[in-house]
């Protein structure tokens, strides 16, 4: 499966687009982020406080970067998904990372066929640096709602 325009819009809505690098809201530092939540090197250069990119580059990073998350989910998930479910899971994984998702109770429940149990796990992912983050709560509610939405 591949993310839909609806899924990309969800990521963009919650990540926002910053053309200037900014610090992690929870730590006030690393990981530095740019574009739509991008933390990996840009053209071989680590994201750093003075980094600036164009809107076009931010779009490119999102569209190219999302492919690895789609591939990971397609490899890890062993049950049928609707497009809405897949989109919600790509948004979650874009935010928490593939490693965290791969060892999550959410994935265990999902692969066990417990879709409601998996949906209920979204709200467990609202902490950053040990603190509940209101923005993450809003995002997880939106992802859960999309996950449970009829196709």
Secondary structure, DSSP 8 states (H G I E B T S, - for coil): ----HHHHHHHHHHH--EEEEE--TTTSSSS-EEETTB-S-BTTB---TT-B--HHHHHHHHHHHHHHHHHHHHHH--S---HHHHHHHHHHHHHH-HHHHHT-HHHHHHHTT-HHHHHHHGGG--EETTEE-HHHHHHHHHHHHHHHS--
